[in-house]
Amino acid sequence: MKSSLILGLAALLLVTGCSSREEVDKKLAKGCEAGARALLEQAGYDRSLDKVKKPSFSTDENGRSVMMQAVTKNKAYGYMTDEVLVCVFSEEYSMGFITWSAMLEKLTIGDDVYGRHEGHLQGDMQDYLRLNDTVTNAMK
């Protein structure tokens, strides 16, 4: 009886874990999009994020990556440009994603890189902290 209960709980955690990866990936995609929007809305940028297409995900030694095809719109003239957004997150989670947290490490919009790149912080520390706050709030 006891072993059946343990096996049942383990199976439930495995099933929950599979669907939880999908839920976590949705949160990462929301965070990535929110971060890109926030950056491009700043006065120094000539474009804004118009729309994003379905994201793809991968994991490597740098963390969990979210890649999205995006369309940006020139603020002054309105022309559209296809660009690629890539966010890299460091994650911490327990078995079955019972507890999970993520931090944005790097955000790339076209040729622009924000966050940690090749061991160095790209941009101002305060901007990086504000960017992470925006991303974290979007993932809640």
Secondary structure, DSSP 8 states (H G I E B T S, - for coil): -HHHHHHHHHHHHHHHHHHHHHHHHHHHHHHHHHHHHHHHTSTT-SEEEEEE---EEEEETTEEEEEEEEEEEETTT--EEEEEEEEEEEEEE-GGGSSEEEEEEEEEETTEEEEEETTEEES-HHHHHHHHHHHHHHT-
